[in-house]
């Protein structure tokens, strides 16, 4: 495959906004060590992945505009913030 590379900087602003919204929706910190944190992490990740899939289907199958799709996913992501305790690595600090 000898296609020329395509970089985010060469894409239309709406396409970059959608890529950023997808990244932000799926970029969750790892959960703490408790079962409750693990459950909350998996539920939130499942919810956000489902919403990202919905947005992608709207854009790819139903030809929706990228800008409003990015805005909708960003709003959905804000409605479901991280509520669990994220994992931290203290590297054995006392």
C-alpha positions as CSV (number, residue, x, y, z in Angstrom):
1,X,0.0,0.0,0.0
2,X,1.7,3.2,-1.2
3,X,-0.9,5.7,-0.1
4,X,0.4,9.1,1.0
5,X,0.2,9.6,4.8
6,X,-2.7,11.6,6.1
7,X,-2.1,13.5,9.3
8,X,-4.7,15.1,11.6
9,X,-3.4,18.5,10.8
10,X,-4.5,18.1,7.2
11,X,-8.0,17.1,8.0
12,X,-11.0,19.4,8.2
13,X,-11.6,20.9,11.6
14,X,-14.8,18.9,12.1
15,X,-13.0,15.6,11.4
16,X,-10.3,16.4,13.9
17,X,-13.0,17.4,16.5
18,X,-14.7,14.0,16.0
19,X,-11.4,12.2,16.4
20,X,-10.7,14.2,19.6
21,X,-14.2,13.4,20.9
22,X,-13.8,9.7,20.2
23,X,-10.4,9.7,22.0
24,X,-11.7,11.6,25.0
25,X,-14.7,9.4,25.3
26,X,-12.6,6.2,25.4
27,X,-9.6,7.5,27.3
28,X,-10.4,6.4,30.8
29,X,-8.0,6.1,33.7
30,X,-7.5,2.6,34.9
31,X,-9.6,1.8,38.0
32,X,-8.4,1.5,41.6
33,X,-8.1,-1.9,43.1
34,X,-11.5,-2.3,44.7
35,X,-14.3,-4.3,43.1
36,X,-16.5,-1.3,43.1
37,X,-13.9,0.8,41.1
38,X,-13.5,-2.1,38.6
39,X,-17.3,-2.3,38.1
40,X,-17.7,1.4,37.7
41,X,-14.8,1.5,35.2
42,X,-16.3,-1.3,33.1
43,X,-19.8,0.2,33.2
44,X,-18.5,3.7,32.2
45,X,-16.3,2.2,29.4
46,X,-19.2,0.2,28.1
47,X,-21.5,3.2,28.1
48,X,-19.0,5.5,26.4
49,X,-18.0,2.9,23.8
50,X,-21.7,2.3,23.0
51,X,-22.2,6.0,22.5
52,X,-19.1,6.3,20.4
53,X,-20.4,3.5,18.2
54,X,-23.8,5.3,17.8
55,X,-22.0,8.4,16.7
56,X,-19.8,6.5,14.2
57,X,-22.8,4.8,12.8
58,X,-24.7,8.1,12.4
59,X,-21.7,9.6,10.6
60,X,-20.6,6.6,8.4
61,X,-24.0,5.0,7.7
62,X,-26.5,7.9,7.9
63,X,-24.1,10.6,6.6
64,X,-24.5,12.9,9.5
65,X,-22.4,16.1,9.7
66,X,-19.2,15.5,11.7
67,X,-19.2,18.8,13.6
68,X,-22.6,18.2,15.4
69,X,-21.7,14.6,15.9
70,X,-18.5,15.6,17.7
71,X,-20.4,18.0,19.8
72,X,-23.0,15.4,20.8
73,X,-20.4,12.8,21.8
74,X,-18.5,15.5,23.8
75,X,-21.7,16.3,25.6
76,X,-22.5,12.7,26.3
77,X,-19.0,12.2,27.6
78,X,-19.4,15.2,30.0
79,X,-22.7,13.6,31.3
80,X,-20.8,10.5,32.4
81,X,-17.7,11.6,34.3
82,X,-15.3,9.3,36.0
83,X,-16.7,8.7,39.5
84,X,-14.5,5.8,40.5
85,X,-11.1,6.1,42.2
86,X,-8.4,5.9,39.5
87,X,-5.4,3.6,40.0
88,X,-2.2,5.2,41.0
89,X,1.3,3.8,41.0
90,X,3.2,5.1,44.0
91,X,6.3,3.0,43.0
92,X,6.5,1.6,46.6
93,X,6.5,5.0,48.2
94,X,5.8,4.8,51.9
